[in-house]
Amino acid sequence: MARERKFSKQELFQHTKELLLHHHYEGFTFSLLANRLQVSRGTLYKYYENKEELITDFMLDEMSQFLISLKDIDQFDSFNAQFDFLLNLILQKTDIHQLIGMSHQIPIQVNEKVRANKKKLDEMHLDMYHRLQNFIFLGRKEEKLKPHLADGLILGFIFQTVSIPNHFGVPQTEWIQSIKEILSDGMFTKN
């Protein structure tokens, strides 16, 4: 009898991420993942009852890593420095936004573990917004943000920038600078 190939959690999650980003939630299967890991599907079922458990565990890990990175925003004293940091972070981790979008497709009635994982993901998403309250507060204090705009709308606009496709292949630094300019100054001339 052949021995099962061993794989790390990091390797499992890396292949899960690649397959999700390529095939999306609907197209992701244990068969694809097993082939990628060079194991049997049965091996995966030893760890996870279904793909929803695996995907939500993976998403929890990704979100945890993102929140750890986000803590570094506090090392910057000015709003502009924090804004630069946040924009660079979300543009480096463009896949986190896609993954959050996919999490909404996962049915919670699959089982209790999936339900608990989805609840934790929702809590982490809210935690992300709560962690950014000081960023918003600093922007208002420095009079960089308009006081009448809702916090969630400001943060939503910033996070949605990762969804804008760069069809024309604008260099990354120019792309980031242009997004920053549009977010901070708008796209209309002052005339």
NUNUPA-198867 format. One record per residue: residue number from 1; residue in three letters; chain; x, y, z of N, C-alpha, C, O in turn. Coordinates in steps of 0.001 Angstrom, whole numbers, plus 524288, in hexadecimal, padded with zeros to 5 digits. Example, Ala and Ser with C-alpha at 12.3 -4.5 7.8 and 13.67 -1.06 7.14 Angstrom:
// residues 2
{1 "Ala" "A" {83386 7E9C6 81E78} {8300C 7EE6C 81E78} {83390 7F31C 81E78} {8379C 7F309 82111}}
{2 "Ser" "A" {83232 7F736 81BA8} {83566 7FBDC 81BE4} {83264 8001E 81EBE} {83461 80472 81F67}}
***
This chain:
// residues 191
{1 "Met" "A" {80348 7FB63 80000} {80000 80000 80000} {8037A 804E3 80000} {8071C 80546 80320}}
{2 "Ala" "A" {80262 80888 7FC91} {8057F 80D4A 7FC1C} {80464 810EB 800B8} {80002 81135 802AB}}
{3 "Arg" "A" {80874 813A8 80265} {807CC 81777 8069A} {80567 81C6B 8045F} {80684 81DF8 7FFF5}}
{4 "Glu" "A" {80218 81EDE 80785} {7FFC0 823D9 805F2} {803E8 8281C 8061B} {80711 8284D 809BA}}
{5 "Arg" "A" {803E8 82B6A 80252} {80770 82FEA 80243} {805BA 833B2 80684} {80113 834BB 80722}}
{6 "Lys" "A" {8096C 835B8 80967} {80830 83983 80D82} {8086C 83EFE 80B34} {80B70 8400E 8079D}}
{7 "Phe" "A" {8053B 84266 80D4F} {8054A 847DB 80BA9} {80456 84B3E 81073} {801D5 84993 81433}}
{8 "Ser" "A" {80655 84FF4 81048} {805AE 8539A 814A1} {80097 856A3 813FA} {7FE46 856CB 80FC4}}
{9 "Lys" "A" {7FEF7 858FE 81831} {7FA53 85C56 817FE} {7FB56 860E7 8144B} {7F7DE 86282 81160}}
{10 "Gln" "A" {80012 862F6 8146D} {8017B 86745 810F5} {8010B 8659B 80B37} {7FF06 86887 807F9}}
{11 "Glu" "A" {802ED 860F5 80A01} {80299 85EF2 804AA} {7FCE0 85E0D 80320} {7FB48 85F54 7FEC6}}
{12 "Leu" "A" {7F9D7 85BDF 806B1} {7F446 85B00 805B8} {7F185 86021 8048D} {7EE93 86089 800C6}}
{13 "Phe" "A" {7F281 8640D 807D3} {7EFEF 86915 80720} {7F1DD 86BEC 8023E} {7EECA 86E89 7FFA1}}
{14 "Gln" "A" {7F6D8 86B77 800FA} {7F8E5 86DFC 7FC49} {7F64B 86BCD 7F763} {7F4C1 86EC6 7F3EF}}
{15 "His" "A" {7F5CC 866A2 7F711} {7F33E 86441 7F285} {7ED62 86570 7F281} {7EB11 8662B 7EE5A}}
{16 "Thr" "A" {7EB0A 865A0 7F70D} {7E57E 8670C 7F770} {7E4BA 86C86 7F541} {7E121 86D76 7F234}}
{17 "Lys" "A" {7E817 8701D 7F6D0} {7E7C1 87588 7F4F7} {7E850 875D6 7EF0B} {7E52E 87862 7EC6E}}
{18 "Glu" "A" {7EC4A 8733D 7ECED} {7ED2B 87362 7E74C} {7E87E 8713C 7E44F} {7E6DD 87373 7E05D}}
{19 "Leu" "A" {7E660 86CF4 7E634} {7E1E4 86A91 7E384} {7DD01 86DF1 7E400} {7DA00 86E68 7E047}}
{20 "Leu" "A" {7DC33 8704B 7E88D} {7D7AE 873C1 7E93E} {7D80C 87881 7E5A3} {7D436 87A08 7E32C}}
{21 "Leu" "A" {7DCA4 87AC7 7E55F} {7DD42 87F66 7E216} {7DCB4 87E10 7DC4E} {7DB08 88158 7D936}}
{22 "His" "A" {7DE13 87955 7DADA} {7DDA9 877B3 7D55C} {7D83C 87591 7D40D} {7D603 876EF 7D003}}
{23 "His" "A" {7D61B 87241 7D76A} {7D123 86F97 7D644} {7CC77 871EE 7D927} {7C7FE 87096 7D7FE}}
{24 "His" "A" {7CD71 87559 7DCD6} {7C96D 877B7 7E020} {7C6C6 87393 7E380} {7C7F4 86EEE 7E315}}
{25 "Tyr" "A" {7C340 87545 7E6C8} {7C0C8 871B7 7EA7F} {7BDF7 86D2F 7E7C2} {7BE8A 868A7 7E945}}
{26 "Glu" "A" {7BAED 86E7D 7E3B9} {7B7CA 86A76 7E11E} {7BB25 8663C 7DE97} {7B9B0 861A7 7DE94}}
{27 "Gly" "A" {7BF9D 867C4 7DC78} {7C2E4 86414 7D9A6} {7C6EB 86146 7DD00} {7C98E 85DB1 7DB2A}}
{28 "Phe" "A" {7C765 862E0 7E1DB} {7CB35 8607A 7E55F} {7C935 85B24 7E71F} {7C4C0 85AAB 7E8DF}}
{29 "Thr" "A" {7CC7C 8571F 7E6A8} {7CAFF 851E1 7E871} {7CF88 84F5B 7EB56} {7D40F 850D6 7EAAE}}
{30 "Phe" "A" {7CE35 84B86 7EE8C} {7D242 8487D 7F12D} {7D582 84576 7ED2F} {7DA20 8447B 7EE17}}
{31 "Ser" "A" {7D32B 843FC 7E8CF} {7D61C 8412D 7E4C0} {7DA86 84496 7E29B} {7DEF4 842CC 7E211}}
{32 "Leu" "A" {7D949 8497E 7E165} {7DD4E 84D17 7DF7E} {7E1A5 84DBE 7E38B} {7E647 84D95 7E245}}
{33 "Leu" "A" {7E00C 84E7A 7E869} {7E3D7 84F4E 7EC94} {7E723 84A68 7ED7A} {7EBE3 84AC3 7EE25}}
{34 "Ala" "A" {7E4AA 845E5 7ED7F} {7E783 840F5 7EE41} {7EB88 84033 7E9EC} {7EFF4 83EA1 7EAF8}}
{35 "Asn" "A" {7EA0A 8414B 7E51F} {7EDC1 840E7 7E0B9} {7F259 84496 7E17C} {7F6DA 84320 7E0A1}}
{36 "Arg" "A" {7F12E 84956 7E316} {7F547 84D3B 7E3DD} {7F90C 84B8F 7E838} {7FDC8 84C4B 7E7D0}}
{37 "Leu" "A" {7F6DB 84950 7EC5E} {7FA0D 84793 7F0CE} {7FC6D 84226 7EFF5} {7FFC5 84070 7F2F5}}
{38 "Gln" "A" {7FAAE 83F83 7EBE5} {7FC65 83A2B 7EAA5} {7FB00 83664 7EF18} {7FE39 83352 7F0EA}}
{39 "Val" "A" {7F609 836C3 7F0C0} {7F3EA 83337 7F4B5} {7EE8E 83160 7F2D6} {7EC83 8334C 7EEEE}}
{40 "Ser" "A" {7EC57 82DB0 7F5A3} {7E711 82BFB 7F44D} {7E317 82FBB 7F6A7} {7E436 8327A 7FA70}}
{41 "Arg" "A" {7DE7E 82FCE 7F461} {7DA49 83303 7F6A8} {7D92B 83143 7FC32} {7D805 83478 7FF97}}
{42 "Gly" "A" {7D980 82C24 7FD21} {7D88A 82A07 80257} {7DC10 82C6A 80675} {7DA80 82D17 80AF4}}
{43 "Thr" "A" {7E0D3 82DB1 804E4} {7E478 8302A 8088B} {7E251 83571 80A5E} {7E2B1 836C7 80EF8}}
{44 "Leu" "A" {7E019 8385F 806C9} {7DDE3 83D77 80831} {7D936 83CE3 80BD3} {7D864 84016 80F51}}
{45 "Tyr" "A" {7D628 838C5 80AF7} {7D195 837E0 80E44} {7D317 8364C 813D6} {7CFCE 83667 81758}}
{46 "Lys" "A" {7D7F3 834DB 814A7} {7D9CF 833C7 819FB} {7DA1D 838D2 81D29} {7D9C5 838C1 821F5}}
{47 "Tyr" "A" {7DAC5 83D2E 81A67} {7DB64 84239 81CFB} {7D679 84592 81CCB} {7D550 84878 82073}}
{48 "Tyr" "A" {7D3A2 84522 81885} {7CF0E 84870 817AF} {7CA88 8452C 815A6} {7CB30 841DB 8123A}}
{49 "Glu" "A" {7C5F2 8462C 817D0} {7C148 84359 81636} {7BF8E 844DF 810B4} {7BD61 841AF 80DD5}}
{50 "Asn" "A" {7C090 849CE 80F42} {7BEE4 84BC4 80A29} {7C227 85088 808AB} {7C536 85283 80BCE}}
{51 "Lys" "A" {7C175 85250 803EA} {7C491 856B8 8020A} {7C354 85BBB 804FB} {7C6B6 85F1A 80588}}
{52 "Glu" "A" {7BE97 85C43 806DA} {7BD1D 86105 809AB} {7C032 86193 80EBD} {7C1C2 865E4 8102B}}
{53 "Glu" "A" {7C110 85D3E 81171} {7C43F 85D72 81639} {7C9C8 85F28 814F1} {7CBF8 86290 8178B}}
{54 "Leu" "A" {7CC07 85CCD 810F2} {7D160 85E24 80F62} {7D1B0 863DB 80DBE} {7D51D 866B4 80F8E}}
{55 "Ile" "A" {7CE37 86587 80A66} {7CE6E 86ADA 80858} {7CDBD 86ED8 80CB9} {7D07F 872C9 80CD6}}
{56 "Thr" "A" {7CA23 86DE4 81049} {7C95F 871AF 81484} {7CDFE 871A6 8184A} {7CF6B 875C3 81A54}}
{57 "Asp" "A" {7D05E 86D1C 81946} {7D521 86CF6 81C79} {7D97C 87007 819D3} {7DC3D 87314 81C52}}
{58 "Phe" "A" {7DA11 86F2B 814C1} {7DE00 87203 811C0} {7DCFE 877E2 811FD} {7E09F 87AEF 812CE}}
{59 "Met" "A" {7D81A 8797B 81149} {7D6D1 87F06 8114E} {7D7D6 8817C 816A8} {7D988 885F8 81701}}
{60 "Leu" "A" {7D6CC 87E8D 81AC8} {7D7FE 88082 82006} {7DDDB 88180 82099} {7DF7B 88567 822E2}}
{61 "Asp" "A" {7E0F3 87DFA 81E87} {7E699 87E99 81EBF} {7E85A 8835E 81B9E} {7EB93 8866A 81D7B}}
{62 "Glu" "A" {7E64F 88408 816F9} {7E7AE 88889 813AF} {7E62A 88DA8 81652} {7E92E 89167 8165F}}
{63 "Met" "A" {7E174 88DC3 81883} {7DF9C 89287 81B01} {7E2DD 893B5 81FDA} {7E404 89840 820EF}}
{64 "Ser" "A" {7E459 88FB8 822C0} {7E7AD 89080 8275B} {7ECDF 892EA 825CB} {7EEBF 8968C 82854}}
{65 "Gln" "A" {7EF2C 890E8 821A5} {7F424 89302 81FC5} {7F38B 898B6 81E05} {7F6F0 89BF6 81F09}}
{66 "Phe" "A" {7EF30 899DD 81B61} {7EE42 89F36 819A2} {7EDB7 8A2DA 81E51} {7EFE6 8A723 81E53}}
{67 "Leu" "A" {7EAD3 8A12E 82249} {7EA0F 8A476 826EC} {7EF2F 8A554 829D9} {7F00D 8A987 82C06}}
{68 "Ile" "A" {7F28F 8A16A 829E7} {7F7B7 8A212 82C53} {7FAD1 8A638 82964} {7FD42 8A997 82BCC}}
{69 "Ser" "A" {7FABB 8A5FA 82439} {7FD73 8A9E7 8210C} {7FB1A 8AF52 821D7} {7FDE9 8B339 821F1}}
{70 "Leu" "A" {7F5F5 8AF85 82265} {7F337 8B47C 822FF} {7F4BD 8B747 8280E} {7F484 8BC14 8284E}}
{71 "Lys" "A" {7F646 8B45D 82C11} {7F7E0 8B6CA 83103} {7FC64 8BA90 8303F} {7FCF8 8BE47 8333F}}
{72 "Asp" "A" {7FF92 8B9AA 82C4E} {8041B 8BD00 82B57} {802A1 8C288 829C5} {80602 8C5F2 82996}}
{73 "Ile" "A" {7FDB1 8C37D 828A4} {7FBFC 8C8BD 82738} {7FCEA 8CC8A 82BB5} {7FDBA 8D133 82ADA}}
{74 "Asp" "A" {7FCC9 8CA83 8307F} {7FD67 8CDDC 8351F} {802EA 8CFFD 835CD} {803BC 8D384 838F6}}
{75 "Gln" "A" {806AD 8CDF3 832F0} {80C05 8CFF2 8336C} {80CC4 8D529 830A1} {810D2 8D7AD 83136}}
{76 "Phe" "A" {808DF 8D6C6 82D9B} {80934 8DBB0 82AB8} {8060F 8DFE6 82D93} {801B5 8DEED 82F5E}}
{77 "Asp" "A" {8084D 8E48A 82DF6} {805E8 8E8BA 8310C} {8020B 8EC12 82E00} {7FE4E 8EE19 8303E}}
{78 "Ser" "A" {802E9 8ECA9 828ED} {7FF81 8F025 825E9} {7FB80 8ED03 822CE} {7FC42 8E869 821A2}}
{79 "Phe" "A" {7F740 8EFA6 82187} {7F32D 8ED2B 81E68} {7F54B 8EBA3 8190D} {7F433 8E75B 81727}}
{80 "Asn" "A" {7F855 8EF1F 81696} {7FA5A 8EDF2 81161} {7FDD1 8E915 81178} {7FD8C 8E5DE 80DE7}}
{81 "Ala" "A" {80104 8E885 81573} {80467 8E3ED 815D9} {8011B 8DF00 816B8} {80233 8DAE6 81477}}
{82 "Gln" "A" {7FD1D 8DF70 819F9} {7F9A5 8DAF5 81ADB} {7F69E 8D99E 815E5} {7F5D2 8D508 814AF}}
{83 "Phe" "A" {7F4F5 8DD96 8130F} {7F224 8DCC6 80E26} {7F5A0 8D9EC 80A39} {7F3EA 8D637 807AD}}
{84 "Asp" "A" {7FA85 8DBAB 809BF} {7FE37 8D90E 8063C} {7FEED 8D359 807C9} {7FED0 8CFDB 8047C}}
{85 "Phe" "A" {7FFAA 8D274 80CDA} {80065 8CD20 80ECA} {7FBA7 8C9BB 80D7A} {7FC39 8C56C 80B6D}}
{86 "Leu" "A" {7F6F8 8CBB6 80EAD} {7F234 8C8B5 80DC4} {7F178 8C788 807FE} {7F03E 8C31C 8068C}}
{87 "Leu" "A" {7F233 8CB60 804C0} {7F188 8CA9A 7FF1D} {7F573 8C69D 7FD0B} {7F406 8C32D 7FA00}}
{88 "Asn" "A" {7FA57 8C70E 7FEAA} {7FE46 8C342 7FCFB} {7FCF5 8BDCC 7FEF2} {7FD8E 8B9FB 7FC14}}
{89 "Leu" "A" {7FB2E 8BD64 803C7} {7F9D4 8B848 805FE} {7F564 8B5B6 802F3} {7F5C5 8B121 80189}}
{90 "Ile" "A" {7F141 8B895 801F1} {7ECD5 8B614 7FF46} {7EE0F 8B4FF 7F98F} {7EBE4 8B159 7F74C}}
{91 "Leu" "A" {7F176 8B810 7F733} {7F2E8 8B6FB 7F1CA} {7F6DC 8B28C 7F165} {7F74A 8B010 7ED4D}}
{92 "Gln" "A" {7F9BD 8B187 7F594} {7FD2D 8ACEE 7F5B2} {7FA06 8A800 7F697} {7FB80 8A3CC 7F4C8}}
{93 "Lys" "A" {7F5BA 8A87C 7F959} {7F28F 8A3F7 7FABF} {7ED45 8A442 7F803} {7E92B 8A3CD 7FA7B}}
{94 "Thr" "A" {7ED71 8A507 7F2E9} {7E899 8A5A6 7EFF4} {7E50C 8A0E8 7F065} {7E049 8A15D 7EFF0}}
{95 "Asp" "A" {7E75C 89C63 7F146} {7E43D 897A9 7F188} {7E0BD 89766 7F650} {7DCDB 89491 7F641}}
{96 "Ile" "A" {7E1FF 89A49 7FA7D} {7DEC6 89A0E 7FF3A} {7D941 89BFD 7FE06} {7D571 899F0 8001D}}
{97 "His" "A" {7D8DB 89FE9 7FAAE} {7D3B0 8A1FC 7F947} {7D08E 89DEF 7F632} {7CBE5 89D3D 7F727}}
{98 "Gln" "A" {7D317 89B44 7F284} {7D077 8972C 7EF87} {7CEA4 892C9 7F321} {7CA57 890B7 7F287}}
{99 "Leu" "A" {7D1EF 8916B 7F6D8} {7D0A4 88D2D 7FA66} {7CC1A 88EA3 7FDFC} {7C8B8 88B66 7FF15}}
{100 "Ile" "A" {7CC08 8937F 7FFCB} {7C7A5 89545 80303} {7C29B 894EB 7FFD5} {7BE8A 89359 801DE}}
{101 "Gly" "A" {7C2E2 89661 7FADE} {7BE4E 895F6 7F777} {7BC75 8905F 7F6E4} {7B7C3 88F55 7F6E7}}
{102 "Met" "A" {7C026 88CBF 7F664} {7BEC3 88733 7F5F0} {7BC5B 8851C 7FAF4} {7B914 88197 7FACF}}
{103 "Ser" "A" {7BDF7 88740 7FF58} {7BBEE 88543 80453} {7B60A 885F1 804AE} {7B36B 88304 80773}}
{104 "His" "A" {7B3F0 889CC 801E2} {7AE47 88AAE 801F0} {7AB4A 8866B 7FEF8} {7A690 885DA 7FFA8}}
{105 "Gln" "A" {7AE01 88377 7FBB6} {7AB82 87F4D 7F8B7} {7AB06 87A36 7FBD4} {7A7FE 876C4 7FA65}}
{106 "Ile" "A" {7ADF1 879C3 7FFFE} {7AE13 874DF 802F0} {7A92E 87478 80652} {7A83A 877DC 80999}}
{107 "Pro" "A" {7A61C 87066 80590} {7A157 86FD4 808B2} {7A2A3 86E6D 80E5B} {7A5F2 86B13 80F56}}
{108 "Ile" "A" {7A007 870FF 81215} {7A12E 87004 81795} {79E88 86B1E 819A9} {79FFA 86923 81DCD}}
{109 "Gln" "A" {79AB3 8692C 816D7} {797D9 8649B 818C0} {79AB5 85F77 817C8} {79895 85B4F 818EF}}
{110 "Val" "A" {79F7D 85FA5 815AF} {7A278 85AE5 81480} {7A353 857B7 81977} {7A20B 85315 819A6}}
{111 "Asn" "A" {7A57B 85A31 81D78} {7A61A 857B1 82293} {7A7AB 85BD0 82699} {7A866 86062 8254B}}
{112 "Glu" "A" {7A82A 85A27 82B73} {7A943 85DD6 82FB0} {7AEA2 86062 82F25} {7AF35 86505 83045}}
{113 "Lys" "A" {7B288 85D76 82D74} {7B7C8 85FAA 82CD5} {7B7CC 86402 828C6} {7BA2E 86819 8299F}}
{114 "Val" "A" {7B530 8632D 8246A} {7B4E3 86735 82059} {7B1F5 86BF3 8226B} {7B391 87064 82185}}
{115 "Arg" "A" {7ADB1 86B06 8252C} {7AAA2 86F55 8276A} {7AE0F 87287 82B2C} {7AE02 87756 82B03}}
{116 "Ala" "A" {7B0FF 86FDF 82E82} {7B465 8728D 83247} {7B8CB 8757D 82F76} {7BA1C 879E0 830EC}}
{117 "Asn" "A" {7BB0A 87313 82B76} {7BF36 875A4 8287F} {7BD3A 87A7D 825B8} {7BFD7 87E87 825B1}}
{118 "Lys" "A" {7B897 87A1C 8235F} {7B660 87EA5 8209C} {7B527 88308 8246B} {7B5E9 8879F 82333}}
{119 "Lys" "A" {7B343 8819B 82907} {7B22D 88593 82D06} {7B742 88841 82E92} {7B76B 88D08 82F12}}
{120 "Lys" "A" {7BB5E 88540 82F52} {7C07E 8876F 830BD} {7C28C 88AE3 82C52} {7C4C3 88F06 82D60}}
{121 "Leu" "A" {7C1DE 8894C 8276B} {7C382 88C89 822FC} {7C0B2 891CC 822F8} {7C31A 895DD 82214}}
{122 "Asp" "A" {7BB98 891AF 823F5} {7B894 8968D 8243A} {7BA98 89A03 828A0} {7BB0D 89EC2 827FF}}
{123 "Glu" "A" {7BBCD 8979B 82D16} {7BDDE 89A90 8318A} {7C32F 89CEB 83037} {7C44D 8A15D 831AC}}
{124 "Met" "A" {7C670 899F6 82D79} {7CB9A 89BEB 82C01} {7CB26 8A06A 8281C} {7CE2A 8A427 82855}}
{125 "His" "A" {7C769 8A00B 82493} {7C689 8A43A 820CA} {7C4FB 8A93A 823A3} {7C6E8 8AD75 82269}}
{126 "Leu" "A" {7C178 8A8B3 82776} {7BFF3 8AD3E 82A9B} {7C489 8AF38 82DD4} {7C543 8B3F0 82E68}}
{127 "Asp" "A" {7C79F 8ABA2 82FEC} {7CC3F 8AD19 832F3} {7CFF2 8B057 82FA1} {7D242 8B41B 83186}}
{128 "Met" "A" {7D082 8AEE8 82AB3} {7D3D6 8B1D2 82725} {7D1F4 8B77D 826D1} {7D515 8BB21 8271A}}
{129 "Tyr" "A" {7CCDD 8B831 82639} {7CABE 8BD7A 825F1} {7CB6F 8C057 82B20} {7CC93 8C503 82B27}}
{130 "His" "A" {7CAC4 8BDA0 82F7E} {7CB7F 8C015 8349F} {7D12D 8C1B5 8356C} {7D23D 8C5D9 837A0}}
{131 "Arg" "A" {7D4CF 8BE76 833A4} {7DA60 8BFC5 83423} {7DBB7 8C4A1 83102} {7DF7D 8C759 8323D}}
{132 "Leu" "A" {7D8B9 8C5B7 82D0F} {7D9CE 8CA3E 829C5} {7D709 8CF33 82BA9} {7D765 8D348 82925}}
{133 "Gln" "A" {7D44E 8CED9 83009} {7D1B4 8D37E 83223} {7D5A2 8D7B8 833A1} {7D49C 8DC59 832D1}}
{134 "Asn" "A" {7DA1F 8D630 835CE} {7DE1C 8DA10 83729} {7E041 8DCB2 8323B} {7E17F 8E157 8324A}}
{135 "Phe" "A" {7E0AB 8D9B7 82E01} {7E251 8DBDF 82901} {7DE6B 8E00F 82738} {7DFFC 8E451 825A0}}
{136 "Ile" "A" {7D96D 8DEDA 8277E} {7D556 8E296 82607} {7D573 8E74B 829B6} {7D524 8EBC6 827FD}}
{137 "Phe" "A" {7D5E3 8E639 82EC9} {7D614 8EA71 832B3} {7DAA2 8EE21 8318D} {7DA00 8F2E4 831B6}}
{138 "Leu" "A" {7DF37 8EBED 83065} {7E3CA 8EF1B 82F39} {7E2E3 8F25D 82A51} {7E46B 8F6EB 82A22}}
{139 "Gly" "A" {7E072 8F01A 82662} {7DF4E 8F2FA 82192} {7DBA1 8F782 8227F} {7DC32 8FBA3 82019}}
{140 "Arg" "A" {7D7E9 8F6C7 825EC} {7D447 8FB0D 82732} {7D706 8FF2A 82A8E} {7D63C 903D9 829D2}}
{141 "Lys" "A" {7DA31 8FD68 82E2C} {7DD18 90100 8319F} {7E0C4 90472 82E72} {7E129 90923 82F6D}}
{142 "Glu" "A" {7E371 90221 82AA8} {7E703 90521 82753} {7E41F 907E9 822E5} {7E68B 90A60 81F8D}}
{143 "Glu" "A" {7DEF3 9077F 822E9} {7DB92 909F7 81EFE} {7DCDD 90837 81972} {7DCA3 90B49 815C0}}
{144 "Lys" "A" {7DE39 9033A 818F2} {7DF40 900E1 813CE} {7DA51 8FE4B 811A4} {7D9BE 8FDBD 80CE6}}
{145 "Leu" "A" {7D6CB 8FCBC 81514} {7D1F2 8FA28 81380} {7CD50 8FDC7 81473} {7CD19 9007F 81869}}
{146 "Lys" "A" {7C9B6 8FDCD 810E6} {7C508 900FF 81182} {7C1BE 8FEC2 815F7} {7C0B8 8FA10 8161F}}
{147 "Pro" "A" {7C01E 90214 81989} {7BD61 9002D 81E3A} {7B803 8FDBD 81D31} {7B631 8FA91 82051}}
{148 "His" "A" {7B57E 8FF25 818EF} {7B035 8FD33 817F3} {7B014 8F7CF 8154D} {7ABEC 8F56A 814EB}}
{149 "Leu" "A" {7B494 8F5E7 8137C} {7B4B2 8F0D0 810E1} {7B4E8 8EC6E 814E6} {7B7E7 8ECB0 818A7}}
{150 "Ala" "A" {7B1C0 8E872 8141C} {7B17E 8E409 817BF} {7B6A0 8E0F9 817C1} {7B908 8E024 813AD}}
{151 "Asp" "A" {7B83A 8DF56 81C64} {7BD18 8DC60 81CFF} {7BD29 8D78B 8197E} {7C0F9 8D697 816B9}}
{152 "Gly" "A" {7B8F4 8D486 8199E} {7B8A6 8CFB9 81685} {7B919 8D0BF 810B1} {7BB56 8CD9C 80DD2}}
{153 "Leu" "A" {7B6F7 8D526 80EF1} {7B74D 8D689 80967} {7BCF4 8D7D1 807E3} {7BED2 8D62A 803C6}}
{154 "Ile" "A" {7BF9E 8DABC 80B34} {7C51B 8DC0E 80A2C} {7C85F 8D717 809E1} {7CB5D 8D651 80631}}
{155 "Leu" "A" {7C7C5 8D3BE 80DCB} {7CAC9 8CEE6 80DE7} {7C94C 8CB52 80961} {7CCA8 8C8C2 80716}}
{156 "Gly" "A" {7C447 8CB28 8081B} {7C277 8C803 803B2} {7C4F8 8C9B7 7FE99} {7C6A8 8C675 7FB7D}}
{157 "Phe" "A" {7C535 8CED9 7FDBE} {7C7B8 8D0DB 7F8FB} {7CD6D 8CF45 7F8C5} {7CF59 8CD9C 7F4B0}}
{158 "Ile" "A" {7D025 8CFC8 7FD2B} {7D5AC 8CE5B 7FD46} {7D64E 8C893 7FC0B} {7D991 8C721 7F8D2}}
{159 "Phe" "A" {7D336 8C541 7FE95} {7D3C9 8BFA1 7FDC4} {7D1EB 8BDE6 7F860} {7D3D9 8B9FE 7F659}}
{160 "Gln" "A" {7CE48 8C0A7 7F60A} {7CC63 8BF2A 7F0DD} {7D051 8C04B 7EC8F} {7CFC9 8BE4A 7E838}}
{161 "Thr" "A" {7D447 8C37F 7EDB5} {7D829 8C4AD 7E9AD} {7DAEB 8BFC8 7E7BC} {7DCCE 8BFAF 7E350}}
{162 "Val" "A" {7DB30 8BBB7 7EAF8} {7DDD2 8B6F3 7E938} {7DAB5 8B42A 7E4F7} {7DCCE 8B0D4 7E235}}
{163 "Ser" "A" {7D5CA 8B57F 7E471} {7D27C 8B2FE 7E07A} {7D305 8B580 7DB19} {7D11B 8B362 7D73A}}
{164 "Ile" "A" {7D58E 8B9E8 7DADB} {7D61B 8BCA9 7D5E0} {7DA3C 8B9E2 7D29C} {7DECB 8B9B5 7D423}}
{165 "Pro" "A" {7D8B8 8B7B7 7CE25} {7DC8C 8B4ED 7CAEE} {7E03E 8B8AA 7C821} {7DE9F 8BCC9 7C642}}
{166 "Asn" "A" {7E52C 8B734 7C7DE} {7E926 8BA46 7C520} {7E9C9 8B7FC 7BFA3} {7EDC0 8B589 7BE70}}
{167 "His" "A" {7E5DF 8B8CE 7BC5A} {7E5C7 8B695 7B715} {7EA2F 8B88D 7B38F} {7EBD8 8B5D6 7AFF4}}
{168 "Phe" "A" {7EC0A 8BD42 7B4A2} {7EFE8 8BF9C 7B12B} {7F580 8BEDB 7B311} {7F927 8C0F2 7B0BD}}
{169 "Gly" "A" {7F62F 8BBE5 7B742} {7FB6F 8BAAD 7B92D} {7FE77 8BF5C 7BB2D} {80336 8BFAD 7BA79}}
{170 "Val" "A" {7FBC3 8C2F9 7BDA7} {7FE64 8C781 7BFF6} {80234 8C577 7C41D} {800C3 8C21C 7C73E}}
{171 "Pro" "A" {80709 8C773 7C42D} {80AC3 8C5AB 7C828} {80881 8C63D 7CDAC} {805BA 8C9FF 7CECE}}
{172 "Gln" "A" {809B7 8C27E 7D110} {8075F 8C228 7D647} {807F6 8C737 7D966} {80432 8C8F6 7DBD3}}
{173 "Thr" "A" {80C96 8C999 7D965} {80D50 8CE66 7DC79} {809E4 8D2D1 7DA65} {807A7 8D5D0 7DD6B}}
{174 "Glu" "A" {80980 8D334 7D53A} {80625 8D737 7D2DE} {80068 8D60B 7D401} {7FD55 8D99A 7D502}}
{175 "Trp" "A" {7FEFC 8D109 7D3D6} {7F99F 8CF5B 7D4EF} {7F819 8D0DF 7DA79} {7F3F1 8D320 7DB59}}
{176 "Ile" "A" {7FB7B 8CF9E 7DE33} {7FA70 8D0DB 7E3B4} {7FA0D 8D6BE 7E47A} {7F686 8D8A0 7E725}}
{177 "Gln" "A" {7FDAD 8D9A6 7E224} {7FDA2 8DF54 7E2AD} {7F8A9 8E1A9 7E056} {7F66C 8E54C 7E28C}}
{178 "Ser" "A" {7F6EE 8DF98 7DBE4} {7F222 8E193 7D967} {7ED59 8E068 7DCC2} {7E9E5 8E3B4 7DD52}}
{179 "Ile" "A" {7ED29 8DBBB 7DEF9} {7E8C4 8DA6B 7E272} {7E8CD 8DE0A 7E728} {7E4BA 8E013 7E8B4}}
{180 "Lys" "A" {7ED57 8DED7 7E96B} {7EDC7 8E255 7EDF0} {7EBE8 8E7D2 7EC83} {7E915 8EA4C 7EF83}}
{181 "Glu" "A" {7ED7B 8E9AC 7E7FB} {7EBF3 8EEEA 7E646} {7E606 8EF4D 7E594} {7E39C 8F31C 7E741}}
{182 "Ile" "A" {7E3BB 8EB64 7E322} {7DE10 8EB81 7E259} {7DB3C 8EB49 7E796} {7D76E 8EE1C 7E868}}
{183 "Leu" "A" {7DD11 8E7F4 7EB23} {7DA99 8E790 7F044} {7DB33 8EC98 7F36E} {7D799 8EE3A 7F62A}}
{184 "Ser" "A" {7DFBA 8EEFE 7F308} {7E0A5 8F39F 7F651} {7DEE7 8F8C6 7F3D7} {7DD4D 8FC5C 7F69E}}
{185 "Asp" "A" {7DF32 8F92E 7EEA5} {7DE07 8FE24 7EC19} {7D97E 8FDE2 7E83F} {7D7CA 901EC 7E645}}
{186 "Gly" "A" {7D781 8F930 7E725} {7D368 8F89D 7E343} {7D5C6 8F84A 7DDCD} {7DA86 8F8AA 7DD29}}
{187 "Met" "A" {7D27C 8F799 7D9F0} {7D47B 8F724 7D49A} {7D339 8FBE2 7D142} {7D4D9 8FC28 7CCBE}}
{188 "Phe" "A" {7D05C 8FF98 7D369} {7CF04 90443 7D063} {7D2FF 90895 7D14F} {7D509 9092E 7D59F}}
{189 "Thr" "A" {7D414 90B95 7CD37} {7D77E 91021 7CDD0} {7D481 9143C 7D0E6} {7CFBA 913F7 7D162}}
{190 "Lys" "A" {7D74B 917EF 7D2EE} {7D4D9 91C03 7D63B} {7D227 92034 7D302} {7CFA6 923A5 7D53E}}
{191 "Asn" "A" {7D293 9200A 7CDCD} {7D038 92417 7CA7C} {7CA6D 92382 7CA1A} {7C7DC 9269A 7C776}}
***
